[in-house]
Amino acid sequence: MTYRNLAIELHDDGQLHIKDIADPLDLWEATRRFFKEKRAVLTSTTRAGWTYPKTTNADVRQLADVWTRVHARIWRSDLSRAKQHKDEWNEARSQIEVATAGADPSATFVHNERFWLRWTKRQAIYLSAVRDMPSTWDMIVDSVKHSVSRLPENLEAGGNAIADAGADVAASVAEKAGKLATAPVRGLFHGLFGSLGTPLLVGAAIVGGVIVVPKLVARRAPGTSGGAS
């Protein structure tokens, strides 16, 4: 059967098969509907109007395996409240293991209401909300890309000011180039380049995890000697 684009089958041997899992909230609603058609339907004693299936120990053990795999695929440590939700699911999984260990697979699972209306529902809402959120790294890279995209035109505009003043003026021009958008990346590069940290902030890019800073060198005046060319 297909529910919310998920293919769900419960074979005669009791084996549960679910395909095309995409959104965790769809998974929760689809499996709840599926088992409500297979098992008796119960009404929550604490959440008015909510219904859930009278699933067996075998049903819940298999569903718990599915949720564990989904959780492992989507969960990310860099997201808000990630550890809290991971700990909650680990605790729920532990209670499922204790309740079903050695029990009759066809008997009704003793914590059905908690399984459907608390444990898996909370995970479904959280995982659905965070599954497409960008990582901290993605946001940093996007910010730097935006800043660096305008770097050539700003360096060209400031380059003419270098001709007569040597290294100190080079830092000044870097300061002008750095006015592109220092705020988004200031925290990342602050302190890495000593006193020139601020001028070089936006002139830096990240490539393969390496900080790359374009060279800002004063032009040599015509006729000046010294050094290999």
Biotite code that builds the C-alpha atoms (Angstrom):
import biotite.structure as struc

atoms = struc.array([
    struc.Atom([0.000, 0.000, 0.000], chain_id="A", res_id=1, res_name="MET", atom_name="CA", element="C"),
    struc.Atom([1.075, 3.573, -0.589], chain_id="A", res_id=2, res_name="THR", atom_name="CA", element="C"),
    struc.Atom([0.626, 6.285, 2.033], chain_id="A", res_id=3, res_name="TYR", atom_name="CA", element="C"),
    struc.Atom([2.062, 9.759, 1.550], chain_id="A", res_id=4, res_name="ARG", atom_name="CA", element="C"),
    struc.Atom([4.279, 8.357, -1.244], chain_id="A", res_id=5, res_name="ASN", atom_name="CA", element="C"),
    struc.Atom([5.709, 5.663, 1.064], chain_id="A", res_id=6, res_name="LEU", atom_name="CA", element="C"),
    struc.Atom([5.339, 2.031, 0.036], chain_id="A", res_id=7, res_name="ALA", atom_name="CA", element="C"),
    struc.Atom([4.454, 0.002, 3.149], chain_id="A", res_id=8, res_name="ILE", atom_name="CA", element="C"),
    struc.Atom([3.974, -3.759, 3.258], chain_id="A", res_id=9, res_name="GLU", atom_name="CA", element="C"),
    struc.Atom([3.442, -6.193, 6.116], chain_id="A", res_id=10, res_name="LEU", atom_name="CA", element="C"),
    struc.Atom([4.155, -9.688, 4.814], chain_id="A", res_id=11, res_name="HIS", atom_name="CA", element="C"),
    struc.Atom([2.458, -12.855, 6.018], chain_id="A", res_id=12, res_name="ASP", atom_name="CA", element="C"),
    struc.Atom([5.540, -13.740, 8.054], chain_id="A", res_id=13, res_name="ASP", atom_name="CA", element="C"),
    struc.Atom([5.182, -10.469, 9.958], chain_id="A", res_id=14, res_name="GLY", atom_name="CA", element="C"),
    struc.Atom([8.086, -8.725, 8.256], chain_id="A", res_id=15, res_name="GLN", atom_name="CA", element="C"),
    struc.Atom([7.554, -5.012, 7.712], chain_id="A", res_id=16, res_name="LEU", atom_name="CA", element="C"),
    struc.Atom([8.906, -3.365, 4.546], chain_id="A", res_id=17, res_name="HIS", atom_name="CA", element="C"),
    struc.Atom([8.909, 0.408, 4.007], chain_id="A", res_id=18, res_name="ILE", atom_name="CA", element="C"),
    struc.Atom([10.284, 2.068, 0.883], chain_id="A", res_id=19, res_name="LYS", atom_name="CA", element="C"),
    struc.Atom([10.758, 5.620, -0.375], chain_id="A", res_id=20, res_name="ASP", atom_name="CA", element="C"),
    struc.Atom([11.149, 7.271, 3.019], chain_id="A", res_id=21, res_name="ILE", atom_name="CA", element="C"),
    struc.Atom([11.794, 10.986, 2.541], chain_id="A", res_id=22, res_name="ALA", atom_name="CA", element="C"),
    struc.Atom([10.171, 13.174, 5.168], chain_id="A", res_id=23, res_name="ASP", atom_name="CA", element="C"),
    struc.Atom([10.082, 11.831, 8.769], chain_id="A", res_id=24, res_name="PRO", atom_name="CA", element="C"),
    struc.Atom([6.713, 13.440, 9.455], chain_id="A", res_id=25, res_name="LEU", atom_name="CA", element="C"),
    struc.Atom([5.275, 11.647, 6.418], chain_id="A", res_id=26, res_name="ASP", atom_name="CA", element="C"),
    struc.Atom([6.782, 8.420, 7.743], chain_id="A", res_id=27, res_name="LEU", atom_name="CA", element="C"),
    struc.Atom([5.062, 8.867, 11.088], chain_id="A", res_id=28, res_name="TRP", atom_name="CA", element="C"),
    struc.Atom([1.658, 9.682, 9.606], chain_id="A", res_id=29, res_name="GLU", atom_name="CA", element="C"),
    struc.Atom([1.875, 6.966, 6.944], chain_id="A", res_id=30, res_name="ALA", atom_name="CA", element="C"),
    struc.Atom([2.789, 4.191, 9.379], chain_id="A", res_id=31, res_name="THR", atom_name="CA", element="C"),
    struc.Atom([0.151, 5.344, 11.865], chain_id="A", res_id=32, res_name="ARG", atom_name="CA", element="C"),
    struc.Atom([-2.524, 5.181, 9.151], chain_id="A", res_id=33, res_name="ARG", atom_name="CA", element="C"),
    struc.Atom([-1.223, 1.864, 7.858], chain_id="A", res_id=34, res_name="PHE", atom_name="CA", element="C"),
    struc.Atom([-1.365, 0.122, 11.233], chain_id="A", res_id=35, res_name="PHE", atom_name="CA", element="C"),
    struc.Atom([-4.704, 1.693, 12.136], chain_id="A", res_id=36, res_name="LYS", atom_name="CA", element="C"),
    struc.Atom([-6.076, -0.259, 9.196], chain_id="A", res_id=37, res_name="GLU", atom_name="CA", element="C"),
    struc.Atom([-4.304, -3.441, 10.324], chain_id="A", res_id=38, res_name="LYS", atom_name="CA", element="C"),
    struc.Atom([-4.895, -3.273, 14.080], chain_id="A", res_id=39, res_name="ARG", atom_name="CA", element="C"),
    struc.Atom([-7.530, -2.061, 16.496], chain_id="A", res_id=40, res_name="ALA", atom_name="CA", element="C"),
    struc.Atom([-7.652, 1.702, 16.967], chain_id="A", res_id=41, res_name="VAL", atom_name="CA", element="C"),
    struc.Atom([-7.180, 3.252, 20.396], chain_id="A", res_id=42, res_name="LEU", atom_name="CA", element="C"),
    struc.Atom([-7.958, 6.764, 21.575], chain_id="A", res_id=43, res_name="THR", atom_name="CA", element="C"),
    struc.Atom([-5.510, 8.729, 23.694], chain_id="A", res_id=44, res_name="SER", atom_name="CA", element="C"),
    struc.Atom([-6.376, 9.187, 27.342], chain_id="A", res_id=45, res_name="THR", atom_name="CA", element="C"),
    struc.Atom([-4.203, 12.298, 27.634], chain_id="A", res_id=46, res_name="THR", atom_name="CA", element="C"),
    struc.Atom([-4.336, 13.913, 24.175], chain_id="A", res_id=47, res_name="ARG", atom_name="CA", element="C"),
    struc.Atom([-7.936, 14.587, 23.258], chain_id="A", res_id=48, res_name="ALA", atom_name="CA", element="C"),
    struc.Atom([-8.945, 13.394, 19.804], chain_id="A", res_id=49, res_name="GLY", atom_name="CA", element="C"),
    struc.Atom([-5.670, 11.634, 18.949], chain_id="A", res_id=50, res_name="TRP", atom_name="CA", element="C"),
    struc.Atom([-5.894, 8.007, 17.874], chain_id="A", res_id=51, res_name="THR", atom_name="CA", element="C"),
    struc.Atom([-3.215, 5.379, 17.379], chain_id="A", res_id=52, res_name="TYR", atom_name="CA", element="C"),
    struc.Atom([-3.005, 1.707, 16.407], chain_id="A", res_id=53, res_name="PRO", atom_name="CA", element="C"),
    struc.Atom([-2.889, -1.161, 18.867], chain_id="A", res_id=54, res_name="LYS", atom_name="CA", element="C"),
    struc.Atom([0.445, -2.370, 17.515], chain_id="A", res_id=55, res_name="THR", atom_name="CA", element="C"),
    struc.Atom([2.146, -5.554, 18.652], chain_id="A", res_id=56, res_name="THR", atom_name="CA", element="C"),
    struc.Atom([5.588, -6.105, 20.116], chain_id="A", res_id=57, res_name="ASN", atom_name="CA", element="C"),
    struc.Atom([6.800, -7.321, 16.706], chain_id="A", res_id=58, res_name="ALA", atom_name="CA", element="C"),
    struc.Atom([5.347, -4.247, 14.979], chain_id="A", res_id=59, res_name="ASP", atom_name="CA", element="C"),
    struc.Atom([6.995, -1.826, 17.377], chain_id="A", res_id=60, res_name="VAL", atom_name="CA", element="C"),
    struc.Atom([10.395, -3.526, 17.331], chain_id="A", res_id=61, res_name="ARG", atom_name="CA", element="C"),
    struc.Atom([10.497, -3.260, 13.545], chain_id="A", res_id=62, res_name="GLN", atom_name="CA", element="C"),
    struc.Atom([9.244, 0.325, 13.540], chain_id="A", res_id=63, res_name="LEU", atom_name="CA", element="C"),
    struc.Atom([11.870, 1.215, 16.154], chain_id="A", res_id=64, res_name="ALA", atom_name="CA", element="C"),
    struc.Atom([14.564, -0.177, 13.846], chain_id="A", res_id=65, res_name="ASP", atom_name="CA", element="C"),
    struc.Atom([13.226, 2.022, 11.026], chain_id="A", res_id=66, res_name="VAL", atom_name="CA", element="C"),
    struc.Atom([13.206, 5.124, 13.218], chain_id="A", res_id=67, res_name="TRP", atom_name="CA", element="C"),
    struc.Atom([16.727, 4.417, 14.442], chain_id="A", res_id=68, res_name="THR", atom_name="CA", element="C"),
    struc.Atom([17.996, 4.282, 10.850], chain_id="A", res_id=69, res_name="ARG", atom_name="CA", element="C"),
    struc.Atom([16.131, 7.465, 9.915], chain_id="A", res_id=70, res_name="VAL", atom_name="CA", element="C"),
    struc.Atom([17.454, 9.229, 13.008], chain_id="A", res_id=71, res_name="HIS", atom_name="CA", element="C"),
    struc.Atom([21.031, 8.163, 12.231], chain_id="A", res_id=72, res_name="ALA", atom_name="CA", element="C"),
    struc.Atom([20.728, 9.417, 8.653], chain_id="A", res_id=73, res_name="ARG", atom_name="CA", element="C"),
    struc.Atom([19.299, 12.849, 9.457], chain_id="A", res_id=74, res_name="ILE", atom_name="CA", element="C"),
    struc.Atom([20.611, 13.719, 12.941], chain_id="A", res_id=75, res_name="TRP", atom_name="CA", element="C"),
    struc.Atom([23.451, 16.257, 13.024], chain_id="A", res_id=76, res_name="ARG", atom_name="CA", element="C"),
    struc.Atom([25.386, 17.295, 16.092], chain_id="A", res_id=77, res_name="SER", atom_name="CA", element="C"),
    struc.Atom([25.731, 20.913, 14.914], chain_id="A", res_id=78, res_name="ASP", atom_name="CA", element="C"),
    struc.Atom([21.999, 21.629, 15.076], chain_id="A", res_id=79, res_name="LEU", atom_name="CA", element="C"),
    struc.Atom([20.086, 23.156, 17.965], chain_id="A", res_id=80, res_name="SER", atom_name="CA", element="C"),
    struc.Atom([18.799, 20.680, 20.580], chain_id="A", res_id=81, res_name="ARG", atom_name="CA", element="C"),
    struc.Atom([20.329, 17.788, 18.634], chain_id="A", res_id=82, res_name="ALA", atom_name="CA", element="C"),
    struc.Atom([21.758, 16.034, 21.697], chain_id="A", res_id=83, res_name="LYS", atom_name="CA", element="C"),
    struc.Atom([18.478, 16.381, 23.580], chain_id="A", res_id=84, res_name="GLN", atom_name="CA", element="C"),
    struc.Atom([16.526, 14.632, 20.821], chain_id="A", res_id=85, res_name="HIS", atom_name="CA", element="C"),
    struc.Atom([19.181, 11.957, 20.392], chain_id="A", res_id=86, res_name="LYS", atom_name="CA", element="C"),
    struc.Atom([19.112, 11.216, 24.122], chain_id="A", res_id=87, res_name="ASP", atom_name="CA", element="C"),
    struc.Atom([15.307, 11.098, 24.084], chain_id="A", res_id=88, res_name="GLU", atom_name="CA", element="C"),
    struc.Atom([15.264, 8.571, 21.256], chain_id="A", res_id=89, res_name="TRP", atom_name="CA", element="C"),
    struc.Atom([17.974, 6.445, 22.867], chain_id="A", res_id=90, res_name="ASN", atom_name="CA", element="C"),
    struc.Atom([15.907, 6.361, 26.057], chain_id="A", res_id=91, res_name="GLU", atom_name="CA", element="C"),
    struc.Atom([12.757, 5.441, 24.119], chain_id="A", res_id=92, res_name="ALA", atom_name="CA", element="C"),
    struc.Atom([14.617, 2.703, 22.249], chain_id="A", res_id=93, res_name="ARG", atom_name="CA", element="C"),
    struc.Atom([15.905, 1.347, 25.549], chain_id="A", res_id=94, res_name="SER", atom_name="CA", element="C"),
    struc.Atom([12.363, 1.166, 26.954], chain_id="A", res_id=95, res_name="GLN", atom_name="CA", element="C"),
    struc.Atom([11.190, -0.618, 23.797], chain_id="A", res_id=96, res_name="ILE", atom_name="CA", element="C"),
    struc.Atom([13.968, -3.193, 24.127], chain_id="A", res_id=97, res_name="GLU", atom_name="CA", element="C"),
    struc.Atom([13.159, -3.819, 27.796], chain_id="A", res_id=98, res_name="VAL", atom_name="CA", element="C"),
    struc.Atom([9.405, -4.112, 27.195], chain_id="A", res_id=99, res_name="ALA", atom_name="CA", element="C"),
    struc.Atom([9.688, -6.488, 24.249], chain_id="A", res_id=100, res_name="THR", atom_name="CA", element="C"),
    struc.Atom([12.625, -8.654, 25.276], chain_id="A", res_id=101, res_name="ALA", atom_name="CA", element="C"),
    struc.Atom([11.357, -12.221, 25.629], chain_id="A", res_id=102, res_name="GLY", atom_name="CA", element="C"),
    struc.Atom([7.748, -11.091, 25.180], chain_id="A", res_id=103, res_name="ALA", atom_name="CA", element="C"),
    struc.Atom([5.229, -12.683, 22.826], chain_id="A", res_id=104, res_name="ASP", atom_name="CA", element="C"),
    struc.Atom([5.764, -10.972, 19.440], chain_id="A", res_id=105, res_name="PRO", atom_name="CA", element="C"),
    struc.Atom([2.012, -11.005, 18.739], chain_id="A", res_id=106, res_name="SER", atom_name="CA", element="C"),
    struc.Atom([1.059, -9.482, 22.093], chain_id="A", res_id=107, res_name="ALA", atom_name="CA", element="C"),
    struc.Atom([0.082, -5.818, 22.336], chain_id="A", res_id=108, res_name="THR", atom_name="CA", element="C"),
    struc.Atom([2.985, -3.490, 23.067], chain_id="A", res_id=109, res_name="PHE", atom_name="CA", element="C"),
    struc.Atom([2.500, -2.070, 26.554], chain_id="A", res_id=110, res_name="VAL", atom_name="CA", element="C"),
    struc.Atom([3.571, 1.514, 25.718], chain_id="A", res_id=111, res_name="HIS", atom_name="CA", element="C"),
    struc.Atom([1.646, 2.030, 22.484], chain_id="A", res_id=112, res_name="ASN", atom_name="CA", element="C"),
    struc.Atom([0.383, 5.495, 23.314], chain_id="A", res_id=113, res_name="GLU", atom_name="CA", element="C"),
    struc.Atom([3.848, 6.721, 24.252], chain_id="A", res_id=114, res_name="ARG", atom_name="CA", element="C"),
    struc.Atom([5.355, 5.098, 21.178], chain_id="A", res_id=115, res_name="PHE", atom_name="CA", element="C"),
    struc.Atom([2.975, 6.785, 18.741], chain_id="A", res_id=116, res_name="TRP", atom_name="CA", element="C"),
    struc.Atom([2.040, 10.076, 20.387], chain_id="A", res_id=117, res_name="LEU", atom_name="CA", element="C"),
    struc.Atom([5.261, 10.929, 22.158], chain_id="A", res_id=118, res_name="ARG", atom_name="CA", element="C"),
    struc.Atom([8.390, 9.039, 21.176], chain_id="A", res_id=119, res_name="TRP", atom_name="CA", element="C"),
    struc.Atom([8.048, 8.786, 17.394], chain_id="A", res_id=120, res_name="THR", atom_name="CA", element="C"),
    struc.Atom([5.868, 11.868, 16.942], chain_id="A", res_id=121, res_name="LYS", atom_name="CA", element="C"),
    struc.Atom([8.402, 14.140, 18.657], chain_id="A", res_id=122, res_name="ARG", atom_name="CA", element="C"),
    struc.Atom([11.236, 12.671, 16.591], chain_id="A", res_id=123, res_name="GLN", atom_name="CA", element="C"),
    struc.Atom([9.199, 13.041, 13.395], chain_id="A", res_id=124, res_name="ALA", atom_name="CA", element="C"),
    struc.Atom([8.499, 16.736, 14.021], chain_id="A", res_id=125, res_name="ILE", atom_name="CA", element="C"),
    struc.Atom([12.103, 17.527, 14.957], chain_id="A", res_id=126, res_name="TYR", atom_name="CA", element="C"),
    struc.Atom([13.783, 15.535, 12.179], chain_id="A", res_id=127, res_name="LEU", atom_name="CA", element="C"),
    struc.Atom([11.370, 16.885, 9.577], chain_id="A", res_id=128, res_name="SER", atom_name="CA", element="C"),
    struc.Atom([12.161, 20.444, 10.654], chain_id="A", res_id=129, res_name="ALA", atom_name="CA", element="C"),
    struc.Atom([15.953, 20.058, 10.532], chain_id="A", res_id=130, res_name="VAL", atom_name="CA", element="C"),
    struc.Atom([16.495, 17.629, 7.647], chain_id="A", res_id=131, res_name="ARG", atom_name="CA", element="C"),
    struc.Atom([17.145, 20.397, 5.071], chain_id="A", res_id=132, res_name="ASP", atom_name="CA", element="C"),
    struc.Atom([18.778, 22.961, 7.342], chain_id="A", res_id=133, res_name="MET", atom_name="CA", element="C"),
    struc.Atom([22.200, 24.156, 6.135], chain_id="A", res_id=134, res_name="PRO", atom_name="CA", element="C"),
    struc.Atom([25.171, 23.341, 8.297], chain_id="A", res_id=135, res_name="SER", atom_name="CA", element="C"),
    struc.Atom([27.277, 26.004, 9.990], chain_id="A", res_id=136, res_name="THR", atom_name="CA", element="C"),
    struc.Atom([29.964, 25.309, 7.385], chain_id="A", res_id=137, res_name="TRP", atom_name="CA", element="C"),
    struc.Atom([27.500, 25.855, 4.518], chain_id="A", res_id=138, res_name="ASP", atom_name="CA", element="C"),
    struc.Atom([26.489, 29.236, 5.950], chain_id="A", res_id=139, res_name="MET", atom_name="CA", element="C"),
    struc.Atom([30.129, 30.320, 6.352], chain_id="A", res_id=140, res_name="ILE", atom_name="CA", element="C"),
    struc.Atom([31.002, 29.284, 2.799], chain_id="A", res_id=141, res_name="VAL", atom_name="CA", element="C"),
    struc.Atom([27.955, 31.071, 1.361], chain_id="A", res_id=142, res_name="ASP", atom_name="CA", element="C"),
    struc.Atom([28.889, 34.228, 3.249], chain_id="A", res_id=143, res_name="SER", atom_name="CA", element="C"),
    struc.Atom([32.487, 34.129, 2.023], chain_id="A", res_id=144, res_name="VAL", atom_name="CA", element="C"),
    struc.Atom([31.385, 33.406, -1.555], chain_id="A", res_id=145, res_name="LYS", atom_name="CA", element="C"),
    struc.Atom([29.191, 36.491, -1.533], chain_id="A", res_id=146, res_name="HIS", atom_name="CA", element="C"),
    struc.Atom([32.004, 38.640, -0.205], chain_id="A", res_id=147, res_name="SER", atom_name="CA", element="C"),
    struc.Atom([34.716, 37.296, -2.491], chain_id="A", res_id=148, res_name="VAL", atom_name="CA", element="C"),
    struc.Atom([32.519, 37.584, -5.601], chain_id="A", res_id=149, res_name="SER", atom_name="CA", element="C"),
    struc.Atom([33.048, 41.371, -5.559], chain_id="A", res_id=150, res_name="ARG", atom_name="CA", element="C"),
    struc.Atom([36.703, 41.248, -4.546], chain_id="A", res_id=151, res_name="LEU", atom_name="CA", element="C"),
    struc.Atom([38.339, 41.818, -8.001], chain_id="A", res_id=152, res_name="PRO", atom_name="CA", element="C"),
    struc.Atom([36.521, 45.068, -8.746], chain_id="A", res_id=153, res_name="GLU", atom_name="CA", element="C"),
    struc.Atom([37.274, 46.423, -5.288], chain_id="A", res_id=154, res_name="ASN", atom_name="CA", element="C"),
    struc.Atom([40.939, 45.491, -5.477], chain_id="A", res_id=155, res_name="LEU", atom_name="CA", element="C"),
    struc.Atom([41.205, 47.157, -8.877], chain_id="A", res_id=156, res_name="GLU", atom_name="CA", element="C"),
    struc.Atom([39.581, 50.310, -7.558], chain_id="A", res_id=157, res_name="ALA", atom_name="CA", element="C"),
    struc.Atom([41.956, 50.456, -4.627], chain_id="A", res_id=158, res_name="GLY", atom_name="CA", element="C"),
    struc.Atom([45.096, 49.322, -6.462], chain_id="A", res_id=159, res_name="GLY", atom_name="CA", element="C"),
    struc.Atom([46.008, 52.745, -7.839], chain_id="A", res_id=160, res_name="ASN", atom_name="CA", element="C"),
    struc.Atom([46.496, 54.079, -4.321], chain_id="A", res_id=161, res_name="ALA", atom_name="CA", element="C"),
    struc.Atom([49.480, 51.782, -3.656], chain_id="A", res_id=162, res_name="ILE", atom_name="CA", element="C"),
    struc.Atom([52.019, 53.359, -6.016], chain_id="A", res_id=163, res_name="ALA", atom_name="CA", element="C"),
    struc.Atom([53.755, 55.831, -3.709], chain_id="A", res_id=164, res_name="ASP", atom_name="CA", element="C"),
    struc.Atom([53.511, 54.621, -0.154], chain_id="A", res_id=165, res_name="ALA", atom_name="CA", element="C"),
    struc.Atom([55.017, 51.119, 0.217], chain_id="A", res_id=166, res_name="GLY", atom_name="CA", element="C"),
    struc.Atom([53.887, 48.473, 2.654], chain_id="A", res_id=167, res_name="ALA", atom_name="CA", element="C"),
    struc.Atom([51.870, 50.729, 4.970], chain_id="A", res_id=168, res_name="ASP", atom_name="CA", element="C"),
    struc.Atom([49.726, 51.893, 2.086], chain_id="A", res_id=169, res_name="VAL", atom_name="CA", element="C"),
    struc.Atom([49.250, 48.288, 0.960], chain_id="A", res_id=170, res_name="ALA", atom_name="CA", element="C"),
    struc.Atom([47.625, 47.600, 4.279], chain_id="A", res_id=171, res_name="ALA", atom_name="CA", element="C"),
    struc.Atom([45.425, 50.670, 3.766], chain_id="A", res_id=172, res_name="SER", atom_name="CA", element="C"),
    struc.Atom([44.246, 49.406, 0.393], chain_id="A", res_id=173, res_name="VAL", atom_name="CA", element="C"),
    struc.Atom([43.573, 46.024, 1.891], chain_id="A", res_id=174, res_name="ALA", atom_name="CA", element="C"),
    struc.Atom([41.435, 47.843, 4.438], chain_id="A", res_id=175, res_name="GLU", atom_name="CA", element="C"),
    struc.Atom([39.435, 49.407, 1.598], chain_id="A", res_id=176, res_name="LYS", atom_name="CA", element="C"),
    struc.Atom([39.035, 46.045, -0.119], chain_id="A", res_id=177, res_name="ALA", atom_name="CA", element="C"),
    struc.Atom([38.041, 44.543, 3.179], chain_id="A", res_id=178, res_name="GLY", atom_name="CA", element="C"),
    struc.Atom([35.016, 46.824, 3.460], chain_id="A", res_id=179, res_name="LYS", atom_name="CA", element="C"),
    struc.Atom([33.039, 44.513, 1.197], chain_id="A", res_id=180, res_name="LEU", atom_name="CA", element="C"),
    struc.Atom([31.265, 42.611, 3.958], chain_id="A", res_id=181, res_name="ALA", atom_name="CA", element="C"),
    struc.Atom([33.490, 41.966, 6.931], chain_id="A", res_id=182, res_name="THR", atom_name="CA", element="C"),
    struc.Atom([30.689, 41.257, 9.391], chain_id="A", res_id=183, res_name="ALA", atom_name="CA", element="C"),
    struc.Atom([29.679, 37.741, 8.236], chain_id="A", res_id=184, res_name="PRO", atom_name="CA", element="C"),
    struc.Atom([33.192, 36.324, 8.422], chain_id="A", res_id=185, res_name="VAL", atom_name="CA", element="C"),
    struc.Atom([34.785, 38.491, 11.092], chain_id="A", res_id=186, res_name="ARG", atom_name="CA", element="C"),
    struc.Atom([34.449, 35.844, 13.770], chain_id="A", res_id=187, res_name="GLY", atom_name="CA", element="C"),
    struc.Atom([36.047, 33.194, 11.594], chain_id="A", res_id=188, res_name="LEU", atom_name="CA", element="C"),
    struc.Atom([39.258, 35.046, 10.788], chain_id="A", res_id=189, res_name="PHE", atom_name="CA", element="C"),
    struc.Atom([39.599, 37.345, 13.798], chain_id="A", res_id=190, res_name="HIS", atom_name="CA", element="C"),
    struc.Atom([43.033, 37.103, 15.304], chain_id="A", res_id=191, res_name="GLY", atom_name="CA", element="C"),
    struc.Atom([44.507, 34.852, 12.628], chain_id="A", res_id=192, res_name="LEU", atom_name="CA", element="C"),
    struc.Atom([46.552, 37.565, 10.959], chain_id="A", res_id=193, res_name="PHE", atom_name="CA", element="C"),
    struc.Atom([47.632, 39.729, 13.887], chain_id="A", res_id=194, res_name="GLY", atom_name="CA", element="C"),
    struc.Atom([47.355, 43.478, 13.308], chain_id="A", res_id=195, res_name="SER", atom_name="CA", element="C"),
    struc.Atom([46.359, 42.903, 9.685], chain_id="A", res_id=196, res_name="LEU", atom_name="CA", element="C"),
    struc.Atom([43.496, 40.628, 10.688], chain_id="A", res_id=197, res_name="GLY", atom_name="CA", element="C"),
    struc.Atom([40.779, 43.159, 9.970], chain_id="A", res_id=198, res_name="THR", atom_name="CA", element="C"),
    struc.Atom([42.096, 44.425, 6.598], chain_id="A", res_id=199, res_name="PRO", atom_name="CA", element="C"),
    struc.Atom([42.434, 40.907, 5.231], chain_id="A", res_id=200, res_name="LEU", atom_name="CA", element="C"),
    struc.Atom([39.124, 39.469, 6.467], chain_id="A", res_id=201, res_name="LEU", atom_name="CA", element="C"),
    struc.Atom([37.077, 39.574, 3.294], chain_id="A", res_id=202, res_name="VAL", atom_name="CA", element="C"),
    struc.Atom([40.067, 39.203, 1.028], chain_id="A", res_id=203, res_name="GLY", atom_name="CA", element="C"),
    struc.Atom([40.353, 35.644, 2.329], chain_id="A", res_id=204, res_name="ALA", atom_name="CA", element="C"),
    struc.Atom([38.567, 32.637, 0.891], chain_id="A", res_id=205, res_name="ALA", atom_name="CA", element="C"),
    struc.Atom([38.284, 29.048, 2.034], chain_id="A", res_id=206, res_name="ILE", atom_name="CA", element="C"),
    struc.Atom([39.216, 26.351, -0.470], chain_id="A", res_id=207, res_name="VAL", atom_name="CA", element="C"),
    struc.Atom([39.234, 22.730, 0.629], chain_id="A", res_id=208, res_name="GLY", atom_name="CA", element="C"),
    struc.Atom([39.611, 23.761, 4.250], chain_id="A", res_id=209, res_name="GLY", atom_name="CA", element="C"),
    struc.Atom([42.648, 25.982, 3.571], chain_id="A", res_id=210, res_name="VAL", atom_name="CA", element="C"),
    struc.Atom([42.546, 29.740, 4.136], chain_id="A", res_id=211, res_name="ILE", atom_name="CA", element="C"),
    struc.Atom([43.669, 31.466, 0.959], chain_id="A", res_id=212, res_name="VAL", atom_name="CA", element="C"),
    struc.Atom([44.566, 35.162, 1.125], chain_id="A", res_id=213, res_name="VAL", atom_name="CA", element="C"),
    struc.Atom([45.213, 37.065, -2.131], chain_id="A", res_id=214, res_name="PRO", atom_name="CA", element="C"),
    struc.Atom([48.531, 38.949, -2.099], chain_id="A", res_id=215, res_name="LYS", atom_name="CA", element="C"),
    struc.Atom([48.250, 42.710, -1.881], chain_id="A", res_id=216, res_name="LEU", atom_name="CA", element="C"),
    struc.Atom([51.682, 43.975, -2.949], chain_id="A", res_id=217, res_name="VAL", atom_name="CA", element="C"),
    struc.Atom([52.743, 47.566, -3.521], chain_id="A", res_id=218, res_name="ALA", atom_name="CA", element="C"),
    struc.Atom([53.614, 48.368, -7.105], chain_id="A", res_id=219, res_name="ARG", atom_name="CA", element="C"),
    struc.Atom([57.279, 49.111, -7.723], chain_id="A", res_id=220, res_name="ARG", atom_name="CA", element="C"),
    struc.Atom([57.836, 52.606, -9.084], chain_id="A", res_id=221, res_name="ALA", atom_name="CA", element="C"),
    struc.Atom([59.330, 52.748, -12.594], chain_id="A", res_id=222, res_name="PRO", atom_name="CA", element="C"),
    struc.Atom([63.124, 52.601, -12.542], chain_id="A", res_id=223, res_name="GLY", atom_name="CA", element="C"),
    struc.Atom([63.360, 51.217, -8.992], chain_id="A", res_id=224, res_name="THR", atom_name="CA", element="C"),
    struc.Atom([66.068, 48.563, -8.682], chain_id="A", res_id=225, res_name="SER", atom_name="CA", element="C"),
    struc.Atom([66.564, 45.662, -6.333], chain_id="A", res_id=226, res_name="GLY", atom_name="CA", element="C"),
    struc.Atom([65.564, 42.011, -6.228], chain_id="A", res_id=227, res_name="GLY", atom_name="CA", element="C"),
    struc.Atom([64.965, 39.501, -8.929], chain_id="A", res_id=228, res_name="ALA", atom_name="CA", element="C"),
    struc.Atom([62.084, 40.188, -11.289], chain_id="A", res_id=229, res_name="SER", atom_name="CA", element="C"),
])
